[in-house]
């Protein structure tokens, strides 16, 4: 009788552990900067006022979508991309481990 709960717990743990260790591949035109959120759609990257594109997406450290109005903090280390008009269209808030690596090492080799 005790085998079924043990097996269920073991399988659940075994299936969730790989999800905790992931590398986020970033597209080739990715840039690095320090972001401070502002009044939507404005943000500050590296001390310069920038604008989020209408369809901008922001991912937090856990790779979950973050709403611009919910962002808190300042000088968040981010990777970001720009659209053809120069607006920011994708932002990834980096973990300390990701921030310590150079951007070139994080670029997805399939998109170069």
N, CA, C and O of each residue as an XYZ file, in Angstrom:
448
protein
N       0.804     -1.204      0.000
C       0.000      0.000      0.000
C       0.845      1.265      0.000
O       0.478      2.251     -0.640
N       1.952      1.254      0.696
C       2.764      2.459      0.800
C       3.566      2.723     -0.469
O       4.123      3.809     -0.626
N       3.634      1.751     -1.377
C       4.431      1.913     -2.588
C       3.836      2.950     -3.548
O       4.577      3.715     -4.165
N       2.543      2.979     -3.674
C       1.920      3.898     -4.627
C       2.185      5.367     -4.265
O       2.595      6.120     -5.148
N       1.974      5.821     -3.014
C       2.301      7.230     -2.700
C       3.788      7.534     -2.866
O       4.157      8.608     -3.343
N       4.639      6.587     -2.472
C       6.075      6.793     -2.633
C       6.443      6.938     -4.110
O       7.217      7.820     -4.481
N       5.886      6.070     -4.941
C       6.161      6.115     -6.374
C       5.650      7.421     -6.979
O       6.322      8.013     -7.824
N       4.481      7.874     -6.562
C       3.920      9.131     -7.068
C       4.814     10.312     -6.701
O       5.094     11.164     -7.544
N       5.254     10.365     -5.469
C       6.125     11.461     -5.025
C       7.462     11.409     -5.754
O       7.970     12.440     -6.195
N       8.028     10.224     -5.881
C       9.309     10.077     -6.568
C       9.216     10.515     -8.031
O      10.081     11.246     -8.513
N       8.188     10.079     -8.731
C       8.026     10.459    -10.134
C       7.774     11.958    -10.284
O       8.287     12.581    -11.214
N       7.001     12.534     -9.389
C       6.759     13.984     -9.447
C       8.053     14.756     -9.269
O       8.313     15.710    -10.002
N       8.865     14.356     -8.305
C      10.144     15.032     -8.066
C      11.090     14.846     -9.245
O      11.781     15.786     -9.638
N      11.126     13.668     -9.802
C      12.027     13.392    -10.921
C      11.637     14.184    -12.167
O      12.501     14.579    -12.950
N      10.353     14.413    -12.349
C       9.903     15.151    -13.526
C      10.048     16.661    -13.373
O      10.181     17.366    -14.374
N      10.026     17.173    -12.148
C      10.119     18.622    -11.957
C      11.555     19.113    -11.839
O      11.805     20.284    -12.122
N      12.486     18.302    -11.448
C      13.870     18.746    -11.304
C      14.481     19.258    -12.605
O      15.144     20.295    -12.575
N      14.298     18.597    -13.737
C      14.878     19.154    -14.966
C      14.296     20.522    -15.330
O      14.971     21.316    -15.985
N      13.085     20.807    -14.927
C      12.474     22.096    -15.238
C      13.133     23.233    -14.461
O      13.051     24.389    -14.877
N      13.774     22.926    -13.357
C      14.411     23.961    -12.555
C      15.739     24.426    -13.146
O      16.159     25.557    -12.904
N      16.391     23.584    -13.902
C      17.690     23.938    -14.490
C      17.508     24.121    -15.990
O      17.443     23.150    -16.743
N      17.426     25.372    -16.411
C      17.249     25.637    -17.825
C      18.137     26.794    -18.249
O      18.463     27.676    -17.455
N      18.514     26.772    -19.497
C      19.237     27.885    -20.086
C      18.261     28.606    -20.998
O      17.563     27.980    -21.796
N      18.216     29.909    -20.878
C      17.338     30.677    -21.752
C      18.148     31.106    -22.969
O      19.075     31.906    -22.841
N      17.816     30.593    -24.137
C      18.527     31.029    -25.343
C      17.969     32.374    -25.804
O      16.755     32.537    -25.924
N      18.840     33.320    -26.058
C      18.425     34.648    -26.486
C      18.699     34.796    -27.983
O      19.658     34.215    -28.489
N      17.871     35.566    -28.700
C      18.092     35.740    -30.136
C      19.351     36.559    -30.427
O      19.865     37.266    -29.561
N      19.829     36.447    -31.656
C      21.103     37.051    -32.049
C      21.229     38.558    -31.810
O      22.309     38.985    -31.401
N      20.209     39.400    -32.035
C      20.442     40.842    -31.825
C      20.296     41.301    -30.373
O      20.036     42.479    -30.127
N      20.457     40.398    -29.417
C      20.266     40.738    -28.004
C      21.330     41.700    -27.502
O      22.510     41.569    -27.826
N      20.889     42.675    -26.699
C      21.794     43.632    -26.059
C      21.639     43.511    -24.559
O      20.636     42.980    -24.082
N      22.619     43.997    -23.804
C      22.592     43.947    -22.340
C      22.505     45.364    -21.815
O      23.095     46.282    -22.385
N      21.764     45.547    -20.722
C      21.674     46.868    -20.117
C      21.097     46.796    -18.717
O      20.750     45.722    -18.225
N      21.000     47.954    -18.083
C      20.375     48.066    -16.774
C      19.079     48.838    -16.959
O      19.073     49.952    -17.482
N      17.982     48.229    -16.522
C      16.664     48.802    -16.735
C      16.053     49.280    -15.429
O      16.173     48.631    -14.390
N      15.397     50.427    -15.506
C      14.572     50.933    -14.421
C      13.187     51.170    -15.000
O      13.038     51.945    -15.944
N      12.158     50.505    -14.442
C      10.809     50.698    -14.972
C      10.332     52.131    -14.770
O      10.735     52.810    -13.826
N       9.480     52.567    -15.662
C       8.878     53.895    -15.570
C       7.386     53.779    -15.806
O       6.826     52.685    -15.744
N       6.737     54.911    -16.077
C       5.309     54.898    -16.395
C       5.138     54.269    -17.780
O       5.704     54.744    -18.765
N       4.360     53.209    -17.837
C       4.179     52.469    -19.091
C       3.759     53.409    -20.202
O       2.858     54.213    -19.963
N       4.317     53.381    -21.367
C       5.258     52.434    -21.954
C       6.716     52.873    -21.861
O       7.557     52.353    -22.594
N       7.027     53.799    -20.996
C       8.408     54.298    -20.883
C       9.212     53.436    -19.907
O       8.701     52.989    -18.881
N      10.480     53.215    -20.252
C      11.438     52.582    -19.353
C      12.766     53.315    -19.527
O      12.959     54.055    -20.492
N      13.666     53.103    -18.589
C      14.996     53.697    -18.681
C      15.991     52.552    -18.791
O      16.046     51.678    -17.926
N      16.776     52.565    -19.863
C      17.832     51.566    -20.045
C      19.151     52.309    -20.159
O      19.327     53.171    -21.020
N      20.070     51.960    -19.278
C      21.404     52.579    -19.237
C      21.313     54.102    -19.160
O      22.083     54.817    -19.802
N      20.362     54.581    -18.367
C      20.227     56.012    -18.137
C      19.501     56.775    -19.236
O      19.338     57.991    -19.130
N      19.061     56.090    -20.289
C      18.361     56.748    -21.393
C      16.887     56.354    -21.394
O      16.542     55.186    -21.216
N      16.026     57.352    -21.596
C      14.594     57.099    -21.682
C      14.310     56.325    -22.966
O      14.669     56.771    -24.056
N      13.670     55.171    -22.839
C      13.320     54.328    -23.990
C      11.830     54.029    -23.929
O      11.171     54.303    -22.927
N      11.311     53.469    -25.004
C       9.888     53.178    -25.096
C       9.694     51.698    -25.435
O      10.399     51.137    -26.274
N       8.716     51.081    -24.757
C       8.345     49.704    -25.083
C       7.449     49.722    -26.311
O       6.605     50.607    -26.449
N       7.621     48.765    -27.193
C       6.752     48.657    -28.361
C       5.363     48.215    -27.907
O       5.226     47.689    -26.803
N       4.329     48.414    -28.725
C       2.976     48.031    -28.315
C       2.829     46.562    -27.935
O       2.024     46.240    -27.061
N       3.566     45.681    -28.552
C       3.471     44.249    -28.234
C       4.627     43.738    -27.407
O       4.949     42.552    -27.467
N       5.257     44.604    -26.637
C       6.455     44.220    -25.870
C       6.136     43.124    -24.859
O       5.049     43.075    -24.284
N       7.110     42.255    -24.663
C       6.996     41.188    -23.662
C       8.181     41.279    -22.719
O       9.311     41.535    -23.133
N       7.897     41.063    -21.441
C       8.940     41.100    -20.413
C       8.873     39.780    -19.654
O       7.817     39.381    -19.163
N      10.026     39.108    -19.569
C      10.116     37.860    -18.811
C      10.936     38.115    -17.554
O      11.956     38.803    -17.602
N      10.488     37.558    -16.418
C      11.234     37.730    -15.168
C      12.315     36.655    -15.045
O      12.563     35.900    -15.985
N      12.946     36.597    -13.887
C      14.047     35.656    -13.656
C      13.610     34.206    -13.779
O      14.432     33.338    -14.071
N      12.328     33.929    -13.560
C      11.798     32.568    -13.643
C      11.235     32.257    -15.026
O      10.585     31.230    -15.221
N      11.486     33.147    -15.982
C      11.022     33.009    -17.357
C       9.504     33.049    -17.468
O       8.922     32.409    -18.343
N       8.870     33.797    -16.582
C       7.427     34.009    -16.623
C       7.166     35.422    -17.121
O       7.952     36.332    -16.862
N       6.068     35.603    -17.832
C       5.707     36.923    -18.346
C       5.414     37.851    -17.174
O       4.698     37.490    -16.240
N       5.973     39.035    -17.241
C       5.796     40.054    -16.195
C       5.083     41.244    -16.829
O       5.464     41.693    -17.910
N       4.066     41.747    -16.172
C       3.343     42.911    -16.672
C       4.170     44.168    -16.369
O       4.708     44.288    -15.268
N       4.283     45.099    -17.314
C       5.103     46.292    -17.090
C       4.711     47.078    -15.843
O       5.583     47.614    -15.158
N       3.430     47.158    -15.539
C       2.982     47.915    -14.371
C       3.369     47.234    -13.058
O       3.383     47.879    -12.010
N       3.683     45.943    -13.106
C       4.031     45.201    -11.893
C       5.526     45.215    -11.601
O       5.946     44.716    -10.557
N       6.331     45.767    -12.484
C       7.778     45.765    -12.287
C       8.170     46.696    -11.153
O       7.662     47.811    -11.045
N       9.068     46.232    -10.319
C       9.585     47.024     -9.197
C      11.098     46.947     -9.208
O      11.678     45.983     -9.707
N      11.726     47.955     -8.662
C      13.174     47.952     -8.551
C      13.810     48.931     -9.518
O      13.134     49.596    -10.303
N      15.113     48.997     -9.438
C      15.854     49.860    -10.348
C      17.171     49.183    -10.694
O      17.661     48.322     -9.963
N      17.721     49.584    -11.805
C      18.977     49.014    -12.292
C      18.931     47.491    -12.371
O      19.868     46.808    -11.959
N      17.825     46.970    -12.907
C      17.701     45.535    -13.120
C      18.555     45.169    -14.332
O      18.449     45.805    -15.381
N      19.390     44.159    -14.195
C      20.223     43.731    -15.325
C      19.328     42.926    -16.269
O      18.694     41.948    -15.871
N      19.297     43.363    -17.525
C      18.398     42.752    -18.505
C      19.116     42.508    -19.821
O      20.108     43.161    -20.144
N      18.592     41.558    -20.562
C      18.882     41.422    -21.979
C      17.645     41.937    -22.694
O      16.527     41.736    -22.219
N      17.829     42.596    -23.828
C      16.672     43.133    -24.537
C      16.937     43.158    -26.038
O      18.081     43.102    -26.489
N      15.851     43.244    -26.793
C      15.948     43.408    -28.238
C      15.111     44.614    -28.646
O      14.203     45.036    -27.930
N      15.438     45.153    -29.806
C      14.719     46.310    -30.345
C      14.026     45.915    -31.642
O      14.492     45.035    -32.366
N      12.894     46.583    -31.927
C      12.243     46.360    -33.210
C      12.823     47.312    -34.253
O      13.785     48.027    -33.969
N      12.256     47.328    -35.440
C      12.814     48.148    -36.528
C      12.673     49.643    -36.282
O      13.393     50.432    -36.894
N      11.746     50.061    -35.385
C      11.585     51.477    -35.057
C      12.468     51.897    -33.888
O      12.449     53.062    -33.490
N      13.231     50.978    -33.340
C      14.109     51.284    -32.216
C      13.436     51.177    -30.860
O      14.037     51.524    -29.843
N      12.188     50.699    -30.830
C      11.499     50.493    -29.549
C      11.879     49.125    -28.988
O      12.223     48.208    -29.735
N      11.814     49.002    -27.678
C      12.159     47.743    -27.007
C      10.980     46.779    -27.162
O       9.862     47.096    -26.756
N      11.227     45.609    -27.744
C      10.122     44.669    -27.937
C      10.196     43.417    -27.062
O       9.175     42.773    -26.819
N      11.391     43.067    -26.587
C      11.522     41.915    -25.683
C      12.549     42.239    -24.612
O      13.619     42.779    -24.894
N      12.197     41.896    -23.367
C      13.089     42.141    -22.228
C      13.119     40.884    -21.371
O      12.079     40.304    -21.058
N      14.317     40.475    -21.000
C      14.499     39.352    -20.076
C      15.235     39.882    -18.851
O      16.367     40.352    -18.967
N      14.608     39.814    -17.681
C      15.279     40.180    -16.436
C      16.168     38.999    -16.063
O      15.692     37.868    -15.965
N      17.450     39.257    -15.857
C      18.431     38.188    -15.684
C      18.622     37.804    -14.219
O      18.472     38.626    -13.315
N      18.955     36.534    -14.013
C      19.377     36.076    -12.698
C      20.824     36.528    -12.495
O      21.462     36.989    -13.442
N      21.340     36.404    -11.291
C      22.734     36.786    -11.033
C      23.688     35.932    -11.855
O      24.703     36.426    -12.346
N      23.366     34.657    -12.007
C      24.224     33.765    -12.788
C      24.221     34.173    -14.263
O      25.278     34.200    -14.895
N      23.050     34.489    -14.817
C      22.983     34.911    -16.211
C      23.692     36.247    -16.421
O      24.362     36.449    -17.434
N      23.540     37.154    -15.461
C      24.161     38.477    -15.578
C      25.683     38.386    -15.550
O      26.363     39.260    -16.086
N      26.221     37.345    -14.935
C      27.680     37.210    -14.850
C      28.292     36.681    -16.150
O      29.507     36.759    -16.335
N      27.470     36.148    -17.044
C      27.962     35.624    -18.318
C      27.889     36.710    -19.393
O      26.985     37.545    -19.362
N      28.823     36.709    -20.335
C      28.725     37.676    -21.437
C      27.548     37.337    -22.352
O      27.162     36.175    -22.479
N      26.991     38.352    -22.978
C      25.834     38.158    -23.863
C      26.168     37.203    -25.001
O      25.343     36.366    -25.368
N      27.363     37.317    -25.560
C      27.746     36.466    -26.697
C      27.643     34.986    -26.358
O      27.343     34.171    -27.231
N      27.885     34.632    -25.115
C      27.815     33.234    -24.699
C      26.370     32.761    -24.557
O      26.111     31.558    -24.587
N      25.430     33.688    -24.404
C      24.029     33.340    -24.184
C      23.199     33.292    -25.468
O      22.046     32.863    -25.441
N      23.773     33.727    -26.588
C      23.042     33.778    -27.836
C      22.762     32.365    -28.335
O      23.639     31.502    -28.305
N      21.535     32.135    -28.795
C      21.150     30.857    -29.336
C      21.917     30.624    -30.644
O      21.755     31.403    -31.583
N      22.748     29.575    -30.735
C      23.560     29.362    -31.939
C      22.711     29.050    -33.176
O      23.191     29.207    -34.299
N      21.479     28.618    -32.997
C      20.615     28.310    -34.129
C      20.070     29.574    -34.791
O      19.544     29.505    -35.902
N      20.187     30.738    -34.122
C      19.628     31.972    -34.665
C      20.712     32.951    -35.111
O      20.394     34.105    -35.396
N      21.937     32.553    -35.182
C      23.013     33.467    -35.621
C      22.991     33.658    -37.104
O      23.819     34.390    -37.645
